[in-house]
Amino acid sequence: MVIKIQRKFDPFTALAFFSSTVIIAFILFPLIEMATQPTLADLLETIKDPDVIQSIRLSIYTSGAAALISFVFGTPFAYLLARHEFVGKKIVESIIDLPIMIPHPVVGIAILSIAGRNHWLGQIFNAVGLRIMGSVTGIIVVLTFVGLPFYVNTVKAGFEAVPTRLEKVSRSLGASVTGTFFRVTFPLAWRSMVVGMIMCTARAVSEFGAVVIVAYHPMIAPVMIYERFTAYGLKYSQPVAVWLIIVCLVLFLLLRIFSVPKKGYA
Amino acid sequence: MIRLENLTVDLPGFCLREINLTVGNGEFFTLLGPTGAGKTLILESIAGLLPTSSGRIYLDGRDVTRVAPENRGIGIVYQDNALFPHLTVKENITFGLRYHQKNGRAPGKNLPLLIDRLSLEPLLNRSVENLSGGERQRVALARALAVDPAVLLLDEPLSALDPNFREEIRGILKRLHTATEITVLMVTHDFAEAHFLARRAAIIHQGTIEQVGYVGEVFTKPATPFIAEFVGMKNVFPAVFHQDRAWVDDLCVTLSAPVNGSGKYIAIRPEDIQISPEKFPTDSPNAVSGVISGIMNHGFYSEIGIKLADIRFQVMLQSSTFVQMKLSNGAPAFIQFAPSAVHTL
């Protein structure tokens, strides 16, 4: 027998339900519309366009490179932030969050202002043959700039979730600081690094404002979408956008599956 | 052997001050104190896991104050056992072996014996995630002892366990210590554990050591009012002494022997006080009457508060006796205690 509990109408539950529906619809409705408006023929034709393939490939490549750079430099930094208290730590943490707050074109302008010929750093870059303006290098620099905070913050939280006592026990058993990191901390925190790289890549793929200032060409996908929109209109920009979303979704899905906990711990 | 000389640790909001302590070779020593007294800090300083401000730490005569934790040769077992969750039981136990190969002899020689003594054989290939509390603590012990440390540090190893596991691990600790004669320093807030396991104890309170001595001696002759209360003497009163008398406010208490002026307090165990609803027939020197104020039922025994003027005595009584006496809150009651039950400190 099913016993039914009589429910009284509760205004707050109703409000919560209503707002959830509105928010989900607000996010999904435009996206679904955009994705369904182009015909299949449009989509097929677009993906045959070498310029489109080139731009999506460049987007993925530069964002992935930004995530790798964040991994290499961000991991020890995140460990430091998670494990050590020092004077000015709050300031350092705020500095890490700066790229999230700065308007995107300002990021581009800021990077250009150290890369120009009038700046000593720009002169050094020039001397070693590094070009920032209008180059793939420039795009990667910009994307790393905007993506790093997402990586560092995620991995910092991941390290914080590993109890310090495990590291202490490892030290007492004879492992050095490095040994402890690779045998205890890393195996317990690597998933947060994968998540951090996904977050960083996702943020980088979506960057437009900063890239368009530093490198209009070579063209990453968001810039191409913008260009097609201004030059030809909505109908021509939509299919490129759909393809970018599809490719990114598949990539993130693969990474997620790859990093699913085996079972037991995590 | 462990020797601490003027060990001082300064942390934001807490500090250990000038700790001096010697734990003999093969001794089972316990650091007793309430939560937050700084016991774990002493343990982690010895292990090198905490920066010390000043003082010296010696292990087996070697000054290790500036030695990295991995080179100190200590084993540590925490209350929450701190097992590596990504490794199996066996991988946990053998974690440290690879770092101890240079000592001339093969590491892990004592491993089969340890696994046998701690009955770990059936668990070896299991993940540590779904072990019981007692099993986890056995693994933690095996892991610490597998590298053959000179000193074993135990941080409240029994506190987080269910009562039945607690007895099991307590027995194992006792047997292991007897068999291996390793030097053990255990931190606990439970006097009963100290009684069962340790020979000597140090009582630590607010970052300083207040008394060091044999466990039984600390129990019967506490040095400070804090320790008196810590070992269960719930009746601690400041007193003025004159020969074999002590005055607590207007109440005159007869002592078993004269005190030579240095005492400041008297302390009486609640179980050493007799209580009755009627006047006691014999004329004890320490018989007074008061009013019952507060009754606490603890199951097997009850705790009764007796108020006379500004003094409040606490008396412990078997619950069955308590029911027979028909004592109730606010009723008059008589108490008496032998002069020998009065401790002076």
Chai-1 contact restraints between the chains, C-beta under 6 A:
chainA,res_idxA,chainB,res_idxB,connection_type,confidence,min_distance_angstrom,max_distance_angstrom,comment,restraint_id
A,R165,B,Y78,contact,1.0,0.0,6.0,A-B,restraint_1
A,R165,B,A82,contact,1.0,0.0,6.0,A-B,restraint_2
A,L166,B,A82,contact,1.0,0.0,6.0,A-B,restraint_3
A,K168,B,L49,contact,1.0,0.0,6.0,A-B,restraint_4
A,V169,B,A82,contact,1.0,0.0,6.0,A-B,restraint_5
A,R171,B,P69,contact,1.0,0.0,6.0,A-B,restraint_6
A,R171,B,E70,contact,1.0,0.0,6.0,A-B,restraint_7
A,S172,B,A47,contact,1.0,0.0,6.0,A-B,restraint_8
A,S172,B,P69,contact,1.0,0.0,6.0,A-B,restraint_9
A,S172,B,I74,contact,1.0,0.0,6.0,A-B,restraint_10
A,S172,B,I76,contact,1.0,0.0,6.0,A-B,restraint_11
A,L173,B,F95,contact,1.0,0.0,6.0,A-B,restraint_12
A,L173,B,G96,contact,1.0,0.0,6.0,A-B,restraint_13
A,L173,B,V147,contact,1.0,0.0,6.0,A-B,restraint_14
A,G174,B,E70,contact,1.0,0.0,6.0,A-B,restraint_15
A,G174,B,G96,contact,1.0,0.0,6.0,A-B,restraint_16
A,G174,B,Y99,contact,1.0,0.0,6.0,A-B,restraint_17
A,G174,B,H100,contact,1.0,0.0,6.0,A-B,restraint_18
A,A175,B,E70,contact,1.0,0.0,6.0,A-B,restraint_19
A,S176,B,E70,contact,1.0,0.0,6.0,A-B,restraint_20
A,P187,B,H86,contact,1.0,0.0,6.0,A-B,restraint_21
A,L188,B,H86,contact,1.0,0.0,6.0,A-B,restraint_22
A,G264,B,S127,contact,1.0,0.0,6.0,A-B,restraint_23
A,G264,B,E129,contact,1.0,0.0,6.0,A-B,restraint_24
A,Y265,B,P85,contact,1.0,0.0,6.0,A-B,restraint_25
A,Y265,B,H86,contact,1.0,0.0,6.0,A-B,restraint_26
A,Y265,B,E129,contact,1.0,0.0,6.0,A-B,restraint_27
